[in-house]
Each structure stands twice: as structure tokens, then as C-alpha cells.
Amino acid sequence: QVQLVESGGGLVQPGGSLRLSCVASGSIFRNVAMTWYRQTPGKERELVAGVNAGGGINYADSVKGRFTISKMNGGNTVVLQMASLKSDDTAVYYCNVRAYSTPLEWGDYWGPGTQVTVSS
């Protein structure tokens, strides 16, 4: 099994910054991708930013130029640096890791979520 621990959410004023971290541990044979999603009440979970094992990165159009995703600590930590935050960024942010636990078995693993609130 793979466990994810998220940190860094909180309350911030519009225009401010926050840094979210997600640490993956457990039975990780090979990491495939690490992705941040977010969700607000009544809406579907949406992709925010992702980075794959090869270093390829993608962002939602709504966060391009404001958010930066990166991997650290040998690839088992993913950080989302968020800047110029807007009220529309308010959501619960979830870390997702797609990884092989054995050479043949892979799965999608989710963190419990961390609340980000952008408000004055």
C-alpha cells in the first residue's frame, strides 16, 4: 500500500501564496505520476497540475503562470507552489499518486485532501 500525507493548506488573502506538499511512502516500486487535483462543493474534481516520472509537466489553463509543480526528495514528494491566488482557487486540494507497488501491479492513491481558502 501507498500512503500520502498532504500539508500546507490554509487561509490566504487574494494575491497571496501557499505551498502544498505531498509525501508518498509505503510500497512504491516505481512512481508513474504525481498530480494535484482540487474540488469545490457540487463540482467534479479537476486536475490542477501533474508531473510524470519523466519530468513532463502539465497545468490546468486556469493556473498556468501562477502555480508551479515540482518533485523533491528523490521523487516521493510533490510540491505545488501557488502564487497570485484568487478566490476561484478556493477548494479542497488532493494529491494523487499513480505508482507500481510491484513490477506488475499499479494503482491510483489519494491523499485525504487539504483545504485552501482564498479570502480577504
Beta strands, then each sheet from edge to edge (+ up, - down):
strand 1: 2-7
strand 2: 10-12
strand 3: 18-26
strand 4: 30-39
strand 5: 46-52
strand 6: 57-59
strand 7: 67-72
strand 8: 77-82
strand 9: 91-100
strand 10: 106-110
strand 11: 114-118
sheet 1: 1+ 3- 8+ 7-
sheet 2: 2+ 11+ 9- 4+ 5- 6+
sheet 3: 2+ 11+ 9- 10+
end
